[in-house]
Amino acid sequence: MSPSRGIWISSQILSDPKLRQLDKLILAYVQGFGEEGCFASNEAIAELLGVQHPNSIQNRISSLVKSGYLEKKGSHWFRKLYLGKLIK
């Protein structure tokens, strides 16, 4: 994703009281990839969002997958993230 492109956060994501601020940013980033899915690594997402530890991104993604906000397809080394049923 180009740095000049930015992130747009839908009102559905922004107003969800169950989501942490970092969750909202992750979801908005994934949403920006559309139906093609987000292929960015945890490290790339962490760098873009200013998160010091990529493990924090990994933990939040796992939580979002478990709660139905995200869907993950593929293996550990090559995975894509898509918005889950709670966002669509």
Steps between C-alpha positions, in 0.01 A plus 500: 500500500638837402568738791310774319193281469406507868246305704125556498307372804135414447247620757413137575858431610552838665188481717537137615551515880639145509807599298824647629653794314771275351232253386322779316818601320578141402147447369511826304834401348367159396183661367715717272612191307143418404398155383858415396595464865787643700831322448712735714716341768454570869828691489379724215171570676681575826734743326217680322293533817795598720484188717836406648450123520359297208384244758241756610361499146505120493309484830239753388452325164453166677241659729318661207493168313370318808224756552392500132620846400769358271542187292843354436575278201829332417795386705718673754753612239250602236167609634238748394263685728142586409225676689286257695126460510462755780622781273342410165 
